[in-house]
């Protein structure tokens, strides 16, 4: 999704001390440089200019560090979404959110660490838990935006629509380059997803 604000702590609170915030920033930078699997707690502490003990005061282990990274990503995403929704005319919240999310999803360099966490989910319980938390939040944002635009739509249908839309968006990074090689313009893909998303609520069972 997005890189968001660099916030987090051992509880994921937004009032985390500077040391905890710096550690999350260093995790992201190091993971993009060498891959998440090759980043150790000691690497993060060294990059942040603190002792390993100081890092473990905020994040006892790498799983806690990953959880905090996902929490700060979700918080940053929600703040950006709140800004978009507040500026959207009535009836256009969901459309604007889908267009925003589609555009952001294609900026894969912004989600590098999150994608790495997702890649670990099949064999790492902490990563699986973190990704589940991220996507739950993603679906809630989509559902709530649609519900605000279509108050007559049931929560169940709004959620089902959100699931289908997020499924389409998550396939974009892997498909957009092959599509381009076939002569398909990425902007046309984005606008098609937006238009299709608008028709989905009526198709829900």
Backbone bond lengths (Angstrom), bond angles and torsions (degrees), N, CA, C in turn:
res aa  C-N    CA-C-N  psi(-1)  N-CA   C-N-CA  omega(-1)  CA-C   N-CA-C  phi
1 X - - - 1.431 - - 1.521 109.05 -
2 X 1.389 117.37 -98.08 1.437 117.37 -176.72 1.510 110.20 -131.27
3 X 1.344 116.02 162.52 1.448 118.56 176.25 1.515 110.82 -77.66
4 X 1.328 118.01 -30.22 1.462 122.25 173.52 1.516 113.07 63.23
5 X 1.311 116.84 -170.03 1.443 122.38 177.00 1.512 109.31 -77.96
6 X 1.309 115.65 149.42 1.456 118.83 -179.67 1.527 108.74 -86.79
7 X 1.339 116.31 83.51 1.451 120.50 179.09 1.503 109.50 -130.03
8 X 1.318 115.98 154.47 1.463 118.26 177.25 1.510 110.24 154.91
9 X 1.290 116.17 165.03 1.456 122.60 176.33 1.503 107.47 -161.67
10 X 1.301 116.90 -169.32 1.453 118.04 177.86 1.523 111.20 -65.40
11 X 1.331 117.87 -15.61 1.453 120.83 175.64 1.510 111.89 -109.01
12 X 1.324 118.15 -5.21 1.445 121.60 -177.90 1.512 112.08 78.54
13 X 1.335 118.68 12.93 1.450 121.85 -177.18 1.516 111.03 -72.60
14 X 1.327 115.81 151.01 1.452 120.29 -178.45 1.511 113.00 -75.46
15 X 1.354 119.26 -11.55 1.457 121.81 -178.14 1.523 110.83 -100.47
16 X 1.323 116.63 33.02 1.464 121.17 -178.18 1.518 110.17 -64.18
17 X 1.341 117.17 147.61 1.464 120.62 178.81 1.518 111.43 -67.95
18 X 1.340 117.04 158.40 1.473 120.88 -177.05 1.527 113.93 -54.23
19 X 1.321 117.55 -36.52 1.466 120.04 -179.49 1.520 111.17 -61.77
20 X 1.330 116.90 -42.59 1.466 120.99 179.94 1.524 110.31 -65.65
21 X 1.325 116.62 -40.34 1.465 120.37 178.84 1.524 110.98 -65.13
22 X 1.317 115.91 -42.04 1.469 120.11 -179.51 1.523 110.60 -63.76
23 X 1.312 117.14 -36.33 1.465 120.64 178.86 1.522 111.19 -63.27
24 X 1.331 117.41 -41.60 1.462 120.50 178.92 1.525 110.81 -65.22
25 X 1.319 116.07 -40.18 1.461 119.53 177.62 1.519 110.57 -62.95
26 X 1.325 116.62 -40.12 1.465 120.80 -179.81 1.526 110.77 -69.22
27 X 1.329 117.30 -37.77 1.465 119.34 175.85 1.519 110.19 -57.56
28 X 1.325 116.62 -47.54 1.459 119.89 -178.62 1.524 111.01 -61.02
29 X 1.336 116.90 -47.18 1.467 120.43 -178.10 1.525 111.79 -62.77
30 X 1.329 116.53 -45.70 1.461 120.66 -178.71 1.525 111.53 -65.60
31 X 1.327 116.85 -41.49 1.463 120.21 -179.57 1.522 110.69 -63.07
32 X 1.318 117.52 -38.66 1.460 120.60 178.67 1.530 111.24 -69.53
33 X 1.320 116.50 -26.99 1.460 120.90 179.87 1.527 112.23 -79.78
34 X 1.333 117.12 -42.30 1.467 119.24 -169.73 1.522 114.86 -130.17
35 X 1.330 117.64 -0.47 1.458 120.01 -178.27 1.513 110.80 94.18
36 X 1.302 117.08 139.15 1.459 121.92 -174.30 1.518 112.34 -61.76
37 X 1.322 118.08 -39.81 1.462 120.66 -176.95 1.518 112.23 -62.51
38 X 1.339 116.52 -27.75 1.456 120.16 -177.05 1.522 113.52 -92.44
39 X 1.317 116.88 1.68 1.465 120.34 178.32 1.527 109.16 -93.47
40 X 1.304 116.29 125.05 1.463 120.75 178.46 1.524 109.97 -104.22
41 X 1.316 115.71 165.78 1.453 120.61 175.02 1.525 110.45 -59.04
42 X 1.320 115.65 -37.55 1.464 119.79 179.38 1.527 110.85 -64.68
43 X 1.349 116.66 -37.49 1.466 120.46 177.12 1.525 110.65 -61.00
44 X 1.326 115.32 -45.33 1.466 120.31 -178.61 1.526 110.20 -63.57
45 X 1.321 116.66 -44.50 1.467 120.44 179.41 1.521 110.79 -61.02
46 X 1.325 116.61 -44.22 1.462 120.76 -179.22 1.526 110.52 -62.38
47 X 1.349 117.23 -45.36 1.458 120.95 -179.34 1.536 111.07 -65.29
48 X 1.335 116.12 -34.99 1.463 120.18 -179.25 1.533 112.63 -79.37
49 X 1.339 116.16 -10.40 1.455 119.54 179.73 1.518 113.70 74.24
50 X 1.343 115.03 32.68 1.464 119.99 179.24 1.519 109.00 -130.97
51 X 1.314 115.60 169.91 1.461 119.18 177.85 1.532 109.62 -79.35
52 X 1.322 115.68 160.18 1.462 120.12 176.20 1.531 110.19 -61.00
53 X 1.318 116.38 -38.28 1.468 120.49 179.30 1.530 110.89 -62.62
54 X 1.327 116.35 -38.98 1.462 119.97 179.11 1.524 110.75 -65.61
55 X 1.335 116.11 -39.70 1.463 120.07 177.86 1.532 110.25 -64.68
56 X 1.344 115.87 -42.95 1.468 120.45 -178.03 1.529 112.11 -70.06
57 X 1.312 117.05 -17.47 1.469 119.82 174.46 1.529 109.59 -63.87
58 X 1.327 116.22 -38.28 1.470 121.25 179.68 1.527 111.56 -88.63
59 X 1.335 116.94 -40.83 1.467 122.74 -176.19 1.524 107.65 -132.59
60 X 1.314 117.67 99.69 1.473 120.66 -174.58 1.518 113.88 -58.03
61 X 1.337 117.75 -28.43 1.453 120.94 -178.89 1.532 109.17 -152.76
62 X 1.317 115.09 177.26 1.464 119.63 -176.47 1.525 111.81 -65.76
63 X 1.330 117.42 -32.92 1.461 120.41 178.00 1.521 110.53 -60.74
64 X 1.332 116.74 -42.45 1.462 120.50 178.69 1.521 111.08 -65.53
65 X 1.329 116.17 -36.02 1.460 121.17 178.05 1.537 110.14 -64.93
66 X 1.333 116.62 -42.72 1.469 120.85 178.29 1.529 110.86 -64.27
67 X 1.324 116.29 -43.54 1.465 120.15 178.21 1.523 110.77 -58.05
68 X 1.321 116.12 -44.57 1.463 120.37 -179.08 1.526 110.94 -65.61
69 X 1.329 116.37 -37.17 1.465 119.62 178.03 1.527 110.56 -62.43
70 X 1.325 116.95 -43.76 1.459 120.07 179.74 1.526 110.61 -65.99
71 X 1.332 117.20 -40.15 1.458 120.30 178.79 1.520 110.94 -61.08
72 X 1.323 117.64 -45.10 1.464 119.40 -179.84 1.519 111.18 -67.79
73 X 1.349 117.48 -30.52 1.462 120.23 175.92 1.524 110.24 -66.93
74 X 1.326 116.18 -44.68 1.458 120.62 178.56 1.528 110.66 -62.05
75 X 1.332 116.64 -45.20 1.455 119.83 -179.65 1.527 111.98 -62.00
76 X 1.324 115.68 -42.69 1.460 119.59 178.17 1.519 111.32 -64.37
77 X 1.332 116.33 -40.71 1.460 121.33 178.84 1.528 110.55 -62.56
78 X 1.313 116.34 -44.97 1.460 119.53 -178.67 1.528 111.45 -64.38
79 X 1.317 117.75 -37.23 1.464 119.51 178.23 1.527 110.90 -64.52
80 X 1.316 116.32 -41.43 1.464 119.68 178.91 1.522 111.01 -67.00
81 X 1.324 116.32 -40.47 1.462 120.76 178.91 1.524 110.48 -64.79
82 X 1.325 117.39 -41.72 1.459 120.65 179.19 1.524 110.58 -58.43
83 X 1.335 116.22 -38.90 1.463 120.43 178.88 1.526 110.51 -65.09
84 X 1.333 116.23 -43.83 1.463 120.91 -179.85 1.525 111.10 -64.46
85 X 1.313 116.71 -45.88 1.458 120.67 -178.23 1.521 111.44 -65.37
86 X 1.336 116.63 -38.55 1.459 120.12 -179.78 1.528 111.40 -65.07
87 X 1.342 116.30 -30.53 1.464 120.34 -178.97 1.524 113.20 -89.85
88 X 1.333 117.45 -4.69 1.466 121.21 -176.43 1.523 110.86 -86.40
89 X 1.335 117.17 134.97 1.477 119.96 175.06 1.525 109.75 -62.04
90 X 1.313 116.25 155.03 1.455 121.45 178.42 1.529 109.84 -56.93
91 X 1.330 115.93 132.59 1.453 120.92 -179.83 1.516 114.27 90.94
92 X 1.338 117.35 -5.29 1.471 120.53 -178.21 1.521 112.73 -119.77
93 X 1.329 116.81 8.97 1.471 119.59 -177.71 1.524 111.37 -62.91
94 X 1.331 115.89 -50.25 1.461 119.75 -176.55 1.521 111.01 -64.67
95 X 1.324 117.11 -42.56 1.471 120.65 178.58 1.522 110.89 -58.75
96 X 1.310 116.34 -48.02 1.464 120.26 -178.84 1.529 111.27 -65.69
97 X 1.327 116.37 -35.76 1.460 119.73 179.16 1.527 111.04 -67.39
98 X 1.327 117.63 -43.04 1.465 120.38 179.35 1.529 110.18 -63.34
99 X 1.322 116.63 -43.32 1.466 119.49 179.59 1.526 110.94 -63.15
100 X 1.316 116.50 -42.40 1.461 121.23 177.63 1.530 110.93 -61.81
101 X 1.333 115.67 -48.59 1.463 120.05 -177.17 1.519 111.56 -63.96
102 X 1.336 116.95 -38.71 1.462 120.06 179.30 1.522 110.61 -64.67
103 X 1.308 116.23 -44.27 1.465 120.53 179.48 1.523 111.20 -63.48
104 X 1.336 116.18 -44.69 1.452 120.78 -179.68 1.533 112.09 -64.55
105 X 1.318 116.43 -38.68 1.456 120.49 -178.15 1.515 111.85 -61.31
106 X 1.331 116.41 -32.49 1.460 119.91 -179.54 1.522 112.69 -74.87
107 X 1.318 116.83 -17.34 1.459 120.04 178.71 1.522 108.18 -85.46
108 X 1.320 114.69 67.82 1.465 120.71 -168.31 1.517 113.49 -63.02
109 X 1.347 117.62 -22.05 1.451 118.49 178.92 1.529 111.52 -65.23
110 X 1.330 116.49 -23.09 1.449 120.29 -179.09 1.525 111.03 -77.29
111 X 1.324 117.27 -20.36 1.456 120.84 -174.95 1.514 112.09 -112.48
112 X 1.327 116.52 17.84 1.450 119.44 -173.94 1.511 113.99 -53.02
113 X 1.334 117.19 -49.55 1.452 119.97 -177.17 1.523 110.55 -67.60
114 X 1.328 116.57 -40.66 1.457 119.25 178.82 1.527 110.86 -62.17
115 X 1.324 116.97 -39.16 1.463 120.39 176.81 1.520 110.76 -63.92
116 X 1.331 117.08 -36.96 1.460 120.47 177.60 1.527 110.68 -64.74
117 X 1.335 116.34 -41.51 1.458 119.56 177.72 1.526 109.64 -62.11
118 X 1.341 115.91 -42.62 1.465 119.93 178.94 1.524 110.98 -60.36
119 X 1.333 116.39 -37.71 1.453 120.60 179.67 1.523 113.05 -66.24
120 X 1.324 116.83 -24.34 1.470 120.91 179.19 1.518 112.70 -85.93
121 X 1.331 117.07 -9.61 1.465 121.19 -169.01 1.523 113.69 -61.07
122 X 1.325 117.67 -28.15 1.464 120.12 -178.26 1.520 113.28 -71.01
123 X 1.316 116.78 -21.85 1.465 118.92 -175.86 1.530 113.31 -130.13
124 X 1.328 116.82 8.42 1.459 119.94 -176.01 1.532 108.10 -136.01
125 X 1.326 116.50 113.03 1.460 120.22 -177.11 1.517 112.90 -62.05
126 X 1.337 116.84 -37.52 1.460 119.97 179.54 1.523 110.79 -65.20
127 X 1.328 115.88 -41.91 1.467 119.90 178.98 1.522 110.59 -66.14
128 X 1.328 115.86 -40.40 1.467 119.83 179.22 1.527 111.08 -62.57
129 X 1.325 116.77 -42.06 1.450 121.35 178.51 1.522 111.34 -64.61
130 X 1.334 116.67 -41.48 1.463 121.15 -179.27 1.525 111.22 -65.34
131 X 1.323 117.08 -43.20 1.464 120.69 -179.85 1.521 110.89 -68.15
132 X 1.324 116.67 -37.85 1.469 119.90 177.12 1.525 110.00 -60.70
133 X 1.319 116.96 -41.53 1.451 121.73 178.85 1.526 110.93 -63.82
134 X 1.330 115.77 -42.18 1.465 120.20 -179.16 1.525 111.03 -62.86
135 X 1.334 116.53 -49.85 1.454 118.89 -176.08 1.524 112.63 -71.29
136 X 1.318 117.86 -29.71 1.463 119.27 174.29 1.528 109.88 -60.37
137 X 1.331 115.86 -45.13 1.457 120.35 178.98 1.524 111.35 -63.58
138 X 1.332 116.46 -41.70 1.461 122.69 179.20 1.529 109.82 -58.73
139 X 1.311 117.16 -46.94 1.465 121.64 179.99 1.527 111.58 -65.17
140 X 1.317 116.87 -39.59 1.463 120.05 179.10 1.523 111.48 -62.51
141 X 1.333 116.25 -41.21 1.466 120.02 178.96 1.516 110.67 -62.41
142 X 1.327 116.75 -46.10 1.464 121.43 179.09 1.534 110.78 -62.63
143 X 1.315 116.39 -47.14 1.466 120.92 -179.51 1.526 111.56 -59.03
144 X 1.323 116.39 -45.90 1.458 120.44 -176.21 1.530 111.79 -68.07
145 X 1.332 117.06 -36.48 1.470 119.74 177.78 1.516 110.36 -65.20
146 X 1.319 117.17 -42.42 1.462 120.88 179.31 1.528 110.50 -66.96
147 X 1.316 116.99 -42.04 1.463 120.78 179.76 1.522 111.33 -62.11
148 X 1.343 116.83 -34.92 1.460 120.16 178.39 1.522 111.28 -67.55
149 X 1.340 116.93 -35.51 1.460 121.31 -179.93 1.525 112.29 -79.45
150 X 1.324 116.28 -30.04 1.472 120.98 -175.94 1.519 109.75 -129.56
151 X 1.330 117.25 75.12 1.470 120.35 -175.20 1.524 114.09 -61.75
152 X 1.326 117.80 -19.56 1.465 120.04 178.54 1.529 112.45 -81.06
153 X 1.327 115.89 -11.08 1.462 120.61 -179.70 1.521 108.95 -78.65
154 X 1.326 116.69 134.54 1.463 119.62 179.34 1.525 110.75 -67.70
155 X 1.317 115.50 155.26 1.468 120.31 177.64 1.526 110.94 -60.10
156 X 1.323 116.51 -36.41 1.465 120.31 -179.76 1.522 110.80 -63.59
157 X 1.336 116.92 -44.66 1.465 119.88 179.72 1.524 111.46 -69.93
158 X 1.317 116.93 -35.61 1.457 120.28 177.62 1.528 110.28 -63.55
159 X 1.327 116.00 -42.02 1.457 119.89 179.38 1.522 111.65 -68.14
160 X 1.323 117.28 -41.63 1.453 120.74 179.06 1.527 110.59 -63.02
161 X 1.320 116.49 -40.60 1.465 120.49 175.73 1.520 110.26 -60.85
162 X 1.333 116.16 -44.26 1.462 120.41 179.89 1.525 111.03 -60.14
163 X 1.331 117.22 -41.00 1.463 120.93 179.96 1.530 110.90 -62.20
164 X 1.326 116.71 -44.00 1.463 120.26 -179.50 1.531 110.35 -65.62
165 X 1.331 116.95 -42.94 1.464 120.55 -179.41 1.523 110.89 -63.80
166 X 1.333 117.08 -46.66 1.462 120.18 179.78 1.524 110.48 -62.83
167 X 1.329 117.58 -35.95 1.467 120.71 177.11 1.528 110.65 -61.22
168 X 1.325 116.32 -42.39 1.472 119.63 177.49 1.528 111.04 -63.72
169 X 1.321 116.18 -44.54 1.460 120.26 -176.71 1.525 111.90 -65.17
170 X 1.328 116.70 -39.03 1.457 119.82 -176.35 1.529 112.40 -68.12
171 X 1.321 117.66 -20.63 1.458 119.87 177.63 1.520 113.93 -83.38
172 X 1.332 116.41 -9.92 1.466 119.98 -174.82 1.534 115.18 -60.96
173 X 1.331 119.18 -49.22 1.466 118.24 -175.45 1.525 113.83 -55.46
174 X 1.337 117.00 -38.70 1.464 120.06 -178.30 1.521 112.50 -77.19
175 X 1.332 117.14 -24.72 1.459 120.59 -172.32 1.520 115.34 -100.27
176 X 1.321 117.00 -21.77 1.457 118.61 -170.43 1.529 112.53 -67.53
177 X 1.329 117.96 -36.52 1.473 119.71 179.45 1.522 111.36 -68.81
178 X 1.345 119.70 -48.23 1.466 119.25 174.90 1.523 112.06 -59.03
179 X 1.325 116.81 -37.22 1.467 119.53 178.59 1.524 110.60 -63.56
180 X 1.337 115.72 -40.49 1.460 119.52 177.93 1.513 112.05 -62.94
181 X 1.342 116.58 -36.96 1.468 119.80 179.61 1.524 111.64 -68.20
182 X 1.339 115.55 -17.73 1.467 120.70 177.14 1.528 111.06 -95.48
183 X 1.332 115.45 6.39 1.455 119.32 175.73 1.515 114.98 90.79
184 X 1.333 117.89 11.78 1.467 121.31 -179.51 1.523 109.29 -90.89
185 X 1.326 116.59 129.33 1.457 121.55 179.51 1.529 109.57 -78.44
186 X 1.333 116.76 132.29 1.465 119.87 -176.02 1.523 111.40 -63.41
187 X 1.321 117.69 -32.53 1.463 119.86 179.69 1.531 110.48 -67.00
188 X 1.324 115.96 -34.60 1.463 119.25 176.63 1.526 110.52 -65.07
189 X 1.324 115.66 -36.75 1.467 120.33 177.81 1.528 110.10 -63.99
190 X 1.328 115.45 -46.31 1.459 119.77 -179.24 1.523 111.36 -60.23
191 X 1.323 116.45 -47.37 1.456 119.71 -177.90 1.535 111.41 -66.77
192 X 1.333 116.37 -32.38 1.466 119.52 176.88 1.518 110.57 -65.73
193 X 1.328 116.62 -41.64 1.463 120.30 177.49 1.520 110.57 -61.68
194 X 1.329 116.56 -41.10 1.468 120.05 178.63 1.525 110.14 -61.95
195 X 1.344 116.73 -47.44 1.470 119.89 -178.00 1.525 111.23 -64.78
196 X 1.333 116.69 -42.98 1.463 120.12 179.42 1.528 110.23 -63.67
197 X 1.322 116.71 -38.86 1.456 120.67 -179.71 1.527 111.43 -59.75
198 X 1.319 116.05 -35.08 1.457 120.24 -178.55 1.538 112.06 -68.71
199 X 1.330 116.44 -24.45 1.472 119.81 -177.85 1.523 112.64 -91.17
200 X 1.331 116.85 -12.55 1.467 120.11 -173.37 1.525 115.15 -64.24
201 X 1.339 119.56 -41.65 1.475 117.58 -177.54 1.524 113.49 -54.80
202 X 1.344 117.01 -37.54 1.470 119.37 -179.56 1.528 111.65 -69.82
203 X 1.336 116.72 -21.54 1.466 120.30 -177.85 1.518 112.66 -90.64
204 X 1.329 116.70 -7.40 1.461 119.66 -177.60 1.533 111.37 -70.21
205 X 1.328 118.63 137.38 1.476 120.72 -179.84 1.536 111.51 -68.88
